Amino acid sequence: MAQAIEIHAEGSHEPGPSQDLAAGGLAGLVCSLGAIGHALQEAFDPQRFLKEFSAHVQRLLPHDRLMIAYLEDEGRTFTVFAEYAAVGPLLHEGHYTIAFDPGGRYTPNDWDLWPVFAGEAALIKDFQVDASLAGGDSARFRALKAGIRCRVGVPLHSGGRAIGALFAASFTPDVYAEEHVATARQMADLIGPFIENIVLLHQEQRRRHRLGVLAGLPRVFGASLNVKDIFDRLAEAVRPLLDFDVMGAGLLGPGSRDLELLGRVDDDPSFTMPGRLPLEHFSFAAAVEAGDTVLHRDVRVELDPTRPGDRMIIDSGRRANLCMPLWFGEQVGGALFFGKRKPNWFDQADVEIANGIAAQVVLAVQHQRFAEEQRRLAVAEERARKLEQRLASLRDELGERFGFHQILGRSAALREVLARAERVAPTETTVLLTGESGTGKELVARAIHYASPRAEGPFLAINCAALPETLLESELFGHEKGAFTGADRQKAGRFELAAGGTLFLDEVGELSPAVQAKLLRVVQEREFERVGGRATLRADVRIITATNRDLERAVAAGQFREDLFYRLNVFAVHLPPLRERGEDMLLLAEHFVRELGPQFGRGNAGLSREARDALLAHAWPGNIRELQNAVERALIMTDGGLITATQLGITSRAARPADETSHHARAHPGAPPTADSLPEVEKRMVLDALAKAKGNKSRAAKLLGLTRFQLYTRLKRYGLDT
């Protein structure tokens, strides 16, 4: 059997007499070169060019098919540059590349072409009868299926290197001989540089066209500032630039190594991808984070199937993979990826275009983030504006509610005191409020605060007599974690919390000597430490104090520090007791009736003449607080209409000194409630209501203006729940 393939080493094709081209053949080649030049000046059409070339060389090299292949990617792949078929369909259509293995390992797709690309000529006389074909049965089968019986292939050279190959094939066996190989070599040597120029021109034209299309991508992004919403449209606009089966993009979160999917388009809808992709699942994670372009020509060969991310790419059916970094300034903030279910699909020209697409995606994401930030700022500014308006409104309301003009009373004694307080309010001076318990010292302190430059700051009040020394010290100055048992965290004290505002210390005369010493330092130096702490803190507060004790007498008795007294008593304001305010008590009583009446269902209640007389005749040792309790008691007792003196639960008695009253209370702590005490009156009211309701507790609660729960609380309190 004759040898099927004859290999001719390069350099051994010097033409002999039998190989000389006839004058007509030479003229045909010149005409073909003219066709090539014509192609250089017009829009390039490889198929038309090869058809014209075929007509000119048919007599010199008879053929049914012609194909020119061009080496790319530094000889690792080749592209079918052009193909002409006189009869039958083309075997190679569309843009694609085929792997070329110069290492000598044949694959079914090589079609035994690699020796030609390596610079040798190959002659196959008959695909059907020769079994020594290098490509094996697969190559023979594919050739015979296309109707090809014999073929000649020679390399194309330019600049002393192989740039591709020229193949001629015939449907008739044994058509080609050695002289045809020589003729094909001469043709290839003649057209090689022209083919390279055409390819370079075509590549540049294609590059410019792709870049021109790339410049139009902003119109796609202009449809929406949300990249996710327009990702499908973006993919369709990109497809003519960079053909793909899969396109997607992911963003790295701040301080995260996970890609959050921004968008994805896949021609295979059956394959799904998670919305978050950990980078460590991919073998090329380091390259992505470093901002390198990742190009996999065949993922089945180059990826690691033991890595979850690599396995996902392989299982998706992708063969070629292209991954571009998304640069946000000097930092990689994500990746743009393309996939094709054919190997060796993407090349360096695609890398350039993909870089341009990535830059457009980055710009769109930045615009989206900027727009989102602007929206957030607008929302925050609107919220801040509303809060400022609300704060101003609340400030006005507080100023209106706690202003000096809201303190009820027309008596000269009260007006004189309020005028004195108003005079000191705009200053930073420490104020000492004195007067009996229940005369409204905290109300005046608030009025001073809201009339001062510190009105926008907090107003905090603490009753110094209500807490034991250890807790009071912590409440005032704060404590460090572990300062004492139960101090499981650091706590800020009132002097810190009231920064920029006013701190009101009520019942300051009840402070222990230790706390007095600490308070002296705060008043004098404006400095303090938390309990258990060493750091010195500044006290940016105005201090207002109040007491119902005679501090001068306490100083004389050694119960209160003299130096502290003089620092607190910078500006003293003494509030008169209610018994010295004349008809102010009637004004206050009517105010309490209007304010508390609706709470007890007594909105139409009023004061009878005898009730007014009783109010004026009473000594009011508890002052305004006692008056409020008396009105509340009367509202509970009355069924509506005018309140009587009996319902007030007070008796006309001469005023007695407050010290005597308090001494009496202290001398008999266990004495039973007097006839006019609130508990006794309330107990009688509950009994009367039960009697009227014939023991029906729901009806009795309704008569009293209470809920069932409130009634049961009182029954238990007075031992009536049996």
RAHU-V273051 format. One record per residue. N is the residue number from 0. RES is the residue in one letter. PSI is psi in degrees with one decimal (NA if undefined). OMEGA is omega as a letter, one per 40 degrees, with the letter a starting at -180 (999 if undefined). Layout:
BEGIN
N_RES_PSI_OMEGA / N_RES_PSI_OMEGA
END
This chain:
BEGIN
0_M_136.7_a / 1_A_151.1_i / 2_Q_129.1_a / 3_A_-35.8_a / 4_I_128.0_i / 5_E_118.0_a / 6_I_130.2_i / 7_H_118.9_a / 8_A_147.0_i / 9_E_140.2_a / 10_G_-9.6_a / 11_S_23.2_a / 12_H_37.3_i / 13_E_128.3_a / 14_P_134.3_i / 15_G_-173.3_a / 16_P_-36.4_a / 17_S_-14.6_a / 18_Q_-7.8_a / 19_D_137.8_i / 20_L_135.2_i / 21_A_158.8_a / 22_A_-38.9_i / 23_G_-38.9_i / 24_G_-40.7_i / 25_L_-40.9_i / 26_A_-36.7_i / 27_G_-39.4_i / 28_L_-39.2_i / 29_V_-42.4_i / 30_C_-39.1_i / 31_S_-37.3_i / 32_L_-34.2_i / 33_G_-39.6_i / 34_A_-37.9_i / 35_I_-45.8_i / 36_G_-38.0_i / 37_H_-38.8_a / 38_A_-29.5_i / 39_L_-25.7_a / 40_Q_-17.6_a / 41_E_177.4_i / 42_A_126.4_a / 43_F_132.0_i / 44_D_96.0_a / 45_P_-37.4_a / 46_Q_-42.1_i / 47_R_-40.1_i / 48_F_-47.6_a / 49_L_-30.2_i / 50_K_-44.3_i / 51_E_-42.2_i / 52_F_-40.6_i / 53_S_-41.9_a / 54_A_-34.3_a / 55_H_-30.1_a / 56_V_4.3_a / 57_Q_-39.8_a / 58_R_-32.4_a / 59_L_-35.7_a / 60_L_86.2_a / 61_P_140.9_a / 62_H_158.0_i / 63_D_-21.0_i / 64_R_145.5_i / 65_L_143.9_i / 66_M_135.6_i / 67_I_124.6_i / 68_A_146.2_a / 69_Y_128.3_i / 70_L_138.8_i / 71_E_171.7_i / 72_D_48.0_i / 73_E_39.8_i / 74_G_8.2_a / 75_R_-22.0_i / 76_T_163.3_i / 77_F_151.3_i / 78_T_138.5_i / 79_V_105.7_a / 80_F_-47.4_i / 81_A_151.6_i / 82_E_137.7_i / 83_Y_134.3_i / 84_A_119.3_i / 85_A_-35.5_a / 86_V_139.2_i / 87_G_169.6_a / 88_P_162.1_i / 89_L_145.4_i / 90_L_-21.3_a / 91_H_113.4_i / 92_E_149.0_i / 93_G_172.4_a / 94_H_117.6_i / 95_Y_163.2_i / 96_T_154.8_a / 97_I_136.2_a / 98_A_141.4_i / 99_F_126.0_a / 100_D_92.1_a / 101_P_-6.8_a / 102_G_-3.0_i / 103_G_4.1_i / 104_R_112.3_a / 105_Y_143.6_i / 106_T_160.1_a / 107_P_-29.1_a / 108_N_-9.3_a / 109_D_-28.7_a / 110_W_35.0_i / 111_D_35.4_a / 112_L_-19.5_a / 113_W_-36.2_i / 114_P_-32.9_i / 115_V_-44.3_i / 116_F_-25.7_i / 117_A_-5.8_i / 118_G_8.9_a / 119_E_160.4_i / 120_A_146.9_a / 121_A_136.7_i / 122_L_121.2_i / 123_I_115.2_a / 124_K_-34.2_i / 125_D_114.3_a / 126_F_-27.0_a / 127_Q_-37.3_a / 128_V_-18.9_a / 129_D_122.8_a / 130_A_-3.8_a / 131_S_17.0_a / 132_L_129.8_a / 133_A_-35.9_a / 134_G_-7.2_i / 135_G_-167.6_a / 136_D_-33.3_a / 137_S_-46.8_i / 138_A_-42.3_i / 139_R_-44.6_a / 140_F_-44.8_a / 141_R_-38.1_i / 142_A_-47.4_a / 143_L_-35.2_i / 144_K_-34.4_i / 145_A_-2.5_i / 146_G_5.6_a / 147_I_131.2_i / 148_R_-34.9_i / 149_C_160.2_a / 150_R_146.4_i / 151_V_137.6_i / 152_G_134.2_i / 153_V_150.5_i / 154_P_152.8_i / 155_L_131.3_a / 156_H_149.3_i / 157_S_127.3_a / 158_G_29.5_i / 159_G_13.8_i / 160_R_154.1_i / 161_A_127.4_a / 162_I_-7.5_a / 163_G_-154.8_a / 164_A_151.4_i / 165_L_128.0_a / 166_F_135.2_i / 167_A_135.8_a / 168_A_151.5_a / 169_S_149.8_i / 170_F_-8.0_a / 171_T_131.4_a / 172_P_155.6_i / 173_D_32.7_i / 174_V_-36.1_a / 175_Y_143.0_i / 176_A_-174.3_a / 177_E_-35.9_a / 178_E_-27.9_i / 179_H_-35.9_i / 180_V_-44.5_i / 181_A_-42.3_i / 182_T_-43.8_i / 183_A_-37.1_i / 184_R_-45.5_a / 185_Q_-41.2_i / 186_M_-45.4_a / 187_A_-42.3_i / 188_D_-34.0_a / 189_L_-40.5_a / 190_I_-11.4_a / 191_G_-54.8_i / 192_P_-35.1_i / 193_F_-40.8_i / 194_I_-43.2_i / 195_E_-42.7_i / 196_N_-41.3_i / 197_I_-44.9_a / 198_V_-46.0_i / 199_L_-41.4_i / 200_L_-44.9_i / 201_H_-43.1_i / 202_Q_-41.5_i / 203_E_-40.1_i / 204_Q_-43.1_i / 205_R_-39.9_i / 206_R_-46.2_a / 207_R_-39.3_i / 208_H_-44.5_a / 209_R_-40.6_i / 210_L_-34.8_i / 211_G_-43.1_i / 212_V_-38.5_i / 213_L_-36.6_a / 214_A_-18.7_i / 215_G_-3.6_a / 216_L_-33.8_i / 217_P_-26.7_i / 218_R_-33.4_i / 219_V_-45.9_a / 220_F_-25.3_a / 221_G_-15.2_a / 222_A_-25.0_a / 223_S_147.2_i / 224_L_-8.0_i / 225_N_109.1_a / 226_V_-33.8_i / 227_K_-36.6_a / 228_D_-26.3_a / 229_I_14.2_a / 230_F_-36.7_i / 231_D_-43.3_i / 232_R_-37.4_i / 233_L_-42.8_a / 234_A_-40.8_i / 235_E_-34.1_i / 236_A_-29.6_a / 237_V_-28.9_a / 238_R_-41.0_i / 239_P_-21.5_i / 240_L_-36.8_a / 241_L_91.6_a / 242_D_135.3_a / 243_F_164.8_i / 244_D_-28.4_a / 245_V_134.8_i / 246_M_135.4_i / 247_G_168.2_i / 248_A_144.2_i / 249_G_152.5_a / 250_L_140.9_i / 251_L_129.3_i / 252_G_162.3_i / 253_P_122.1_i / 254_G_17.1_a / 255_S_152.0_i / 256_R_25.7_i / 257_D_136.6_i / 258_L_118.6_i / 259_E_121.3_a / 260_L_122.4_i / 261_L_-37.3_i / 262_G_157.0_a / 263_R_138.5_i / 264_V_128.0_a / 265_D_129.5_i / 266_D_-15.7_i / 267_D_95.5_a / 268_P_-13.2_a / 269_S_-19.8_a / 270_F_125.9_i / 271_T_156.3_a / 272_M_137.4_i / 273_P_154.9_a / 274_G_-16.4_i / 275_R_128.8_a / 276_L_108.5_i / 277_P_129.0_a / 278_L_-32.8_a / 279_E_-10.1_i / 280_H_-7.3_a / 281_F_140.1_a / 282_S_-20.8_a / 283_F_23.6_a / 284_A_-41.4_a / 285_A_-38.8_i / 286_A_-40.0_i / 287_V_-47.7_a / 288_E_-29.2_i / 289_A_-8.7_i / 290_G_21.9_i / 291_D_150.7_i / 292_T_134.7_i / 293_V_118.8_a / 294_L_112.2_i / 295_H_118.7_a / 296_R_-34.2_i / 297_D_105.5_a / 298_V_-26.9_a / 299_R_-26.3_a / 300_V_-37.0_a / 301_E_-19.9_a / 302_L_164.6_a / 303_D_107.0_a / 304_P_-12.2_i / 305_T_-13.4_i / 306_R_131.8_a / 307_P_-41.9_a / 308_G_-43.9_i / 309_D_-40.9_i / 310_R_-38.8_i / 311_M_-42.4_i / 312_I_-44.3_a / 313_I_-44.6_a / 314_D_-23.4_a / 315_S_-11.3_a / 316_G_-1.8_i / 317_R_143.4_i / 318_R_-39.3_i / 319_A_141.8_a / 320_N_132.5_i / 321_L_123.0_a / 322_C_124.3_a / 323_M_138.6_i / 324_P_148.3_i / 325_L_107.5_a / 326_W_121.3_i / 327_F_94.8_a / 328_G_-122.7_a / 329_E_12.3_a / 330_Q_138.4_i / 331_V_121.6_a / 332_G_9.0_a / 333_G_-167.4_a / 334_A_147.8_i / 335_L_129.6_a / 336_F_149.7_i / 337_F_145.8_i / 338_G_149.9_i / 339_K_140.0_a / 340_R_31.1_i / 341_K_140.7_a / 342_P_161.6_i / 343_N_38.8_a / 344_W_-42.6_a / 345_F_146.5_i / 346_D_-172.4_a / 347_Q_-31.7_i / 348_A_-36.8_i / 349_D_-33.7_i / 350_V_-42.6_i / 351_E_-45.5_a / 352_I_-41.8_a / 353_A_-35.6_i / 354_N_-42.0_i / 355_G_-40.7_i / 356_I_-42.7_i / 357_A_-40.8_i / 358_A_-38.4_i / 359_Q_-38.9_i / 360_V_-42.8_i / 361_V_-45.7_a / 362_L_-42.3_a / 363_A_-42.2_i / 364_V_-39.8_i / 365_Q_-41.2_i / 366_H_-41.3_i / 367_Q_-46.0_i / 368_R_-40.0_i / 369_F_-43.7_i / 370_A_-41.7_i / 371_E_-40.9_i / 372_E_-39.5_i / 373_Q_-40.4_i / 374_R_-43.4_i / 375_R_-41.4_i / 376_L_-40.7_i / 377_A_-42.8_i / 378_V_-43.3_a / 379_A_-41.3_i / 380_E_-40.6_i / 381_E_-41.0_i / 382_R_-41.9_i / 383_A_-39.6_i / 384_R_-44.0_i / 385_K_-37.8_i / 386_L_-39.6_i / 387_E_-42.1_i / 388_Q_-42.9_i / 389_R_-41.6_i / 390_L_-43.8_i / 391_A_-40.1_i / 392_S_-44.3_i / 393_L_-38.8_i / 394_R_-42.7_i / 395_D_-40.8_i / 396_E_-43.2_i / 397_L_-44.6_i / 398_G_-37.8_i / 399_E_-39.4_a / 400_R_-39.1_a / 401_F_13.5_i / 402_G_163.0_a / 403_F_-32.0_a / 404_H_-13.9_i / 405_Q_-8.2_i / 406_I_116.0_a / 407_L_137.4_i / 408_G_138.5_i / 409_R_-2.0_a / 410_S_149.7_a / 411_A_-35.7_a / 412_A_-43.5_a / 413_L_-43.3_a / 414_R_-38.1_i / 415_E_-41.3_i / 416_V_-44.5_a / 417_L_-35.8_i / 418_A_-38.5_i / 419_R_-41.9_i / 420_A_-39.5_i / 421_E_-32.2_a / 422_R_-36.5_a / 423_V_-16.0_a / 424_A_-45.1_a / 425_P_-4.5_a / 426_T_178.8_i / 427_E_10.3_a / 428_T_140.3_i / 429_T_133.7_a / 430_V_137.2_i / 431_L_117.5_i / 432_L_127.6_i / 433_T_162.7_a / 434_G_165.3_a / 435_E_162.3_i / 436_S_135.3_i / 437_G_11.7_a / 438_T_-1.9_i / 439_G_31.4_a / 440_K_-40.4_i / 441_E_-34.4_i / 442_L_-41.0_i / 443_V_-38.5_i / 444_A_-42.2_i / 445_R_-40.5_i / 446_A_-39.6_i / 447_I_-44.1_a / 448_H_-49.1_a / 449_Y_-7.2_i / 450_A_7.4_a / 451_S_168.5_i / 452_P_-13.6_i / 453_R_15.7_a / 454_A_-29.2_a / 455_E_-15.1_i / 456_G_176.7_a / 457_P_154.7_i / 458_F_112.9_a / 459_L_139.1_a / 460_A_143.6_i / 461_I_137.0_i / 462_N_110.5_a / 463_C_-17.1_a / 464_A_-6.5_a / 465_A_-13.8_a / 466_L_147.4_i / 467_P_162.6_a / 468_E_-45.2_a / 469_T_-43.3_a / 470_L_-36.2_a / 471_L_-41.5_i / 472_E_-41.8_i / 473_S_-39.0_i / 474_E_-38.4_a / 475_L_-48.3_a / 476_F_-8.9_a / 477_G_174.6_i / 478_H_159.2_i / 479_E_159.1_i / 480_K_130.7_i / 481_G_6.5_a / 482_A_-29.7_i / 483_F_171.9_a / 484_T_126.5_a / 485_G_-8.9_i / 486_A_78.9_a / 487_D_-0.5_i / 488_R_162.2_i / 489_Q_142.4_a / 490_K_133.2_i / 491_A_138.9_i / 492_G_178.8_a / 493_R_-32.9_i / 494_F_-30.8_i / 495_E_-44.9_a / 496_L_-27.5_a / 497_A_10.2_a / 498_A_131.5_a / 499_G_-0.9_a / 500_G_-141.5_a / 501_T_138.0_i / 502_L_122.6_a / 503_F_117.0_i / 504_L_101.7_a / 505_D_150.8_a / 506_E_45.8_a / 507_V_-21.0_i / 508_G_-11.1_a / 509_E_2.7_a / 510_L_143.4_i / 511_S_160.4_i / 512_P_-38.2_a / 513_A_-44.5_i / 514_V_-34.9_i / 515_Q_-41.2_a / 516_A_-42.5_i / 517_K_-39.6_i / 518_L_-36.2_i / 519_L_-42.7_a / 520_R_-40.9_i / 521_V_-45.1_a / 522_V_-38.1_a / 523_Q_-46.7_a / 524_E_-12.0_a / 525_R_35.4_i / 526_E_153.3_i / 527_F_166.7_i / 528_E_149.7_i / 529_R_157.7_i / 530_V_125.6_a / 531_G_4.8_a / 532_G_164.2_i / 533_R_-19.8_a / 534_A_134.8_i / 535_T_126.8_a / 536_L_150.2_i / 537_R_141.6_i / 538_A_97.4_i / 539_D_69.1_a / 540_V_155.8_i / 541_R_134.5_a / 542_I_126.5_i / 543_I_128.7_a / 544_T_161.5_i / 545_A_150.6_i / 546_T_150.5_i / 547_N_6.7_i / 548_R_161.3_i / 549_D_96.7_a / 550_L_-31.1_i / 551_E_-42.4_i / 552_R_-38.4_i / 553_A_-37.1_i / 554_V_-44.0_a / 555_A_-33.1_a / 556_A_0.2_i / 557_G_17.3_a / 558_Q_-11.7_a / 559_F_138.7_a / 560_R_131.5_a / 561_E_-42.1_a / 562_D_-35.8_i / 563_L_-40.7_a / 564_F_-45.3_a / 565_Y_-27.0_i / 566_R_-24.2_i / 567_L_-29.4_a / 568_N_41.6_i / 569_V_-43.9_i / 570_F_108.8_a / 571_A_139.7_i / 572_V_116.7_a / 573_H_121.8_a / 574_L_130.4_a / 575_P_149.5_i / 576_P_161.8_a / 577_L_-33.4_a / 578_R_-16.7_i / 579_E_6.3_a / 580_R_12.1_i / 581_G_-129.2_a / 582_E_4.9_i / 583_D_-28.6_a / 584_M_-32.2_i / 585_L_-40.3_i / 586_L_-43.0_i / 587_L_-40.8_a / 588_A_-43.9_i / 589_E_-36.8_i / 590_H_-43.5_a / 591_F_-34.6_i / 592_V_-45.5_a / 593_R_-37.1_a / 594_E_-40.7_a / 595_L_-22.0_a / 596_G_-51.4_a / 597_P_-28.2_a / 598_Q_-28.0_a / 599_F_11.6_a / 600_G_27.1_a / 601_R_51.7_a / 602_G_-21.3_a / 603_N_14.2_a / 604_A_155.8_i / 605_G_179.1_a / 606_L_128.8_i / 607_S_168.4_a / 608_R_-42.5_a / 609_E_-31.3_i / 610_A_-40.1_i / 611_R_-43.0_i / 612_D_-39.3_i / 613_A_-38.5_i / 614_L_-41.4_a / 615_L_-28.0_a / 616_A_-18.1_a / 617_H_148.2_a / 618_A_-23.1_i / 619_W_63.1_i / 620_P_-26.3_i / 621_G_1.2_i / 622_N_-141.5_a / 623_I_-35.0_i / 624_R_-40.8_i / 625_E_-39.3_i / 626_L_-43.0_i / 627_Q_-41.6_i / 628_N_-38.1_i / 629_A_-42.2_i / 630_V_-41.7_i / 631_E_-40.5_i / 632_R_-43.5_a / 633_A_-38.7_i / 634_L_-31.9_i / 635_I_-39.2_a / 636_M_-36.0_a / 637_T_149.4_i / 638_D_1.9_a / 639_G_167.2_a / 640_G_-144.1_a / 641_L_139.6_i / 642_I_135.8_a / 643_T_167.5_i / 644_A_-36.2_i / 645_T_-41.3_a / 646_Q_-26.0_i / 647_L_-25.5_i / 648_G_27.1_i / 649_I_157.2_i / 650_T_149.7_i / 651_S_119.5_i / 652_R_154.9_a / 653_A_149.4_i / 654_A_141.4_i / 655_R_154.9_a / 656_P_147.0_a / 657_A_-35.4_a / 658_D_-38.1_a / 659_E_-40.2_i / 660_T_-47.7_a / 661_S_-33.1_i / 662_H_-40.3_i / 663_H_-41.7_a / 664_A_-37.9_a / 665_R_-30.4_a / 666_A_-24.5_a / 667_H_63.9_a / 668_P_-25.6_a / 669_G_8.7_a / 670_A_145.5_i / 671_P_156.9_a / 672_P_141.8_i / 673_T_171.6_a / 674_A_-28.3_a / 675_D_15.0_i / 676_S_152.5_a / 677_L_-45.1_a / 678_P_-42.1_a / 679_E_-41.8_i / 680_V_-43.5_a / 681_E_-38.8_i / 682_K_-43.8_i / 683_R_-39.3_a / 684_M_-42.3_i / 685_V_-43.5_i / 686_L_-41.7_i / 687_D_-41.7_a / 688_A_-40.8_i / 689_L_-37.4_i / 690_A_-43.9_i / 691_K_-34.1_a / 692_A_4.5_i / 693_K_41.3_i / 694_G_-3.9_i / 695_N_108.6_a / 696_K_-35.6_i / 697_S_-43.0_a / 698_R_-37.0_i / 699_A_-40.8_i / 700_A_-38.6_i / 701_K_-39.3_i / 702_L_-34.5_a / 703_L_-8.2_a / 704_G_28.1_a / 705_L_164.7_i / 706_T_165.3_i / 707_R_-39.5_a / 708_F_-43.3_i / 709_Q_-38.0_i / 710_L_-44.1_i / 711_Y_-34.5_i / 712_T_-44.0_a / 713_R_-37.0_i / 714_L_-41.2_i / 715_K_-37.7_a / 716_R_-38.7_a / 717_Y_11.8_i / 718_G_29.1_a / 719_L_12.0_a / 720_D_10.8_a / 721_T_NA_999
END
